[in-house]
Amino acid sequence: MSEPPRQNASPSSSEKSSTSSSPNASSTAKAAEAAPRQNPALRMLGIPNWKPKLPSRNWLIFLTITTSFTCAILYDRHYKRKSQEKWARVVSHLQKDPLSTKQMPRRLTVYLAAPPGDGLRIAREHFHEYVRPVLEKGGVDWDVVEGRREGDVRAGTAERIRRKRRKAEGVVLDEADLEQWGKEEANKEDAIESVRELNGVKEYEGIGGDIVIGRHVWKEYVRGLHEGWLGPLKRPKEEGGDESQPSTTDQSAIGGEPWQLSSTPESTSTPLSDPIDNLSGSPSTTQTDDAPPTVQPPGSTPDESEPSDSESESESESKPKKPTPPPPYLPPSAYNSSPLPPTLPSTLGPYALIPHPHILGFLNTRIRLGRYLTRRYLADQIGREVAAAVFASSRPFQNSSLSSSASEPWSSTSAADHGSGEGAGVGAEGEQSEQAKSLDWEERDWPKSVRKEWEKRWGEDEEKGERRAESVWLDGVVLDERIAERMRRFVLDAEEEDRIRKIGKGEG
């Protein structure tokens, strides 16, 4: 039998091509179905179809750091705002009290000055950010005494006290003193008082008070307080000289040196009120015939070596002289021997001490950054002090024992340790008053230039055996017992503390 013909198992070429193309077509269709659809408009703009994926290691580090820092800033600002709102709510009911049209509102005096090594703008921003909101909500008016350099607040405080004493004792200034403090300022105050008297407007008869911002301002304020109440009402006359022209060669007779501090930057802004820059300028010095002649370099003419007299005069006229505060009327060493005036009240103040932490320098970036992220605590502390000033509750300053070394240059000293040692301090040995210790931690943040200047003056005076140059910022807080025992400080009472605690919990 013959076998049937075998069929060829191998496909033809056309069949091979059709079978091989079928898997490729199916895979292409699956890929097209799996690919995400893109917006045609974005595709026409050339924007690629971005596929979401986790960022790289470096991006994760960057995003973590920036997000954490941003959250820390937002967290601090949130609770800082809540703290300020709490203290504003605490005192807000006082602004609803009725006030007669013939009655002046309660007025506080705010003292601020440029911190060591910086300008006045920093102090103004500190006041507007932390102090002003609570004062506005409490319905309290205020005056501002500003200082651009060391000694301005001292001179302004002493002169304000002397004005009150002159008015109460009926003392009239002569022309020299009027020119020193400015006739326009005196005439302006007299005009305002006369208008109020004609209209029957009465001054506030309750408790006033002062708000002092910063340790450097507090030191100047205490010095000006003693000078105003214990010092003379008129500028002391100098031996062998004219009263209207204070000498610059012998400043030890009036308790200081010529006030020339070029280390503190100067602000060009205008003071808010009661400017201290209207005080008299620095004493003028003239060159005598005993001065050594200038030596000219060889081969040079007089015109080449130095400018002519006309050029120097024109330059001196074009540059205005910077006003400096006058020297004190009373040195700290004479506090104990000065009699008390008959117009001295039984209590002084009260005072609110506002902290002003301020540190400069690149190496202190870590400290500055930490303070920037924890300003909510500073806002709560300042809000408490300002609220106590608005409520006008106070207590006397206290003395506490403190084991401080006498050789420490930054420890506050009594009047007995200052100058010739004729003054009287406060407290027994080993004790230090609250006035001297208040805000003393701020001195550690002051620039090194201030301390180097103090060390330079101290070393030079030790070699010469003379009284060292006066620096209110770097000297210890000098207190007289008769003045210190009358000073009071604002503090919240127990009832207000309970109400504040309820408001903080959201119950009030």
Secondary structure, DSSP 4 states (H G I P E B T S, - for coil): -PPPPPPP-S--HHHHHHHHHHHHHHHHHHHHHHSPP--HHHHHTT---PPP----HHHHHHHHHHHHHHHHHHHHHHHHHHHHHHHHHHHGGGGGS---TTBPPPEEEEEEEPPTTS-HHHHHHHIIIIIHHHHHHTT-EEEEEEESSTTHHHHHHHHHHHHHHHHHHT----HHHHHHH-HHHHHHHHHHHHHHHHHTPBPP-S---EEEESHHHHHHHHHHHHHHHHS-SSPPPPTTS-TTS--SS--TTTTS------SS----SPPSSSBGGGS--PPP----TTSPPPPPPTT--HHHHS--HHHHHHHHHHSPPPP-PPPPSS-GGGTTTSPPPTT--S-EEEEEEE-------GGGHHHHHHHHTTHHHHHHHHHHHHHHHHHT-EEE--EEE----TT-TTS---GGGSTTS-S--SSSTTEEEHHHHTTGGGGGGS-HHHHHHHHHHHHHHHHHTSPPPP-TTTS-----HHHHTTEEEE---HHHHHHHHHHHHT--
